[in-house]
Amino acid sequence: MKNCPPEFGADAVALYQSRPETTIRQVAADLGINPETLRNWVPSPDCGPGPHACCN
């Protein structure tokens, strides 16, 4: 497993959120990462802003 800088994860999530017509799988493929990695980075709809245990 390769380590990605935090900025990459934040940018990946922003890209996914800016493209509501696409799926996590499509965005992950565009970025060359595993879809589950991106899914883990995307905050749950149950989480509010800021770090929370449910988002980890």
Buried (B, 14 or more C-beta within 10 A) or exposed (E): EEEBEEEEBEEBBEBBEEEEEBEBEEBBBEBEBEBEBBEEBBBEEEEEEEEEEEBE
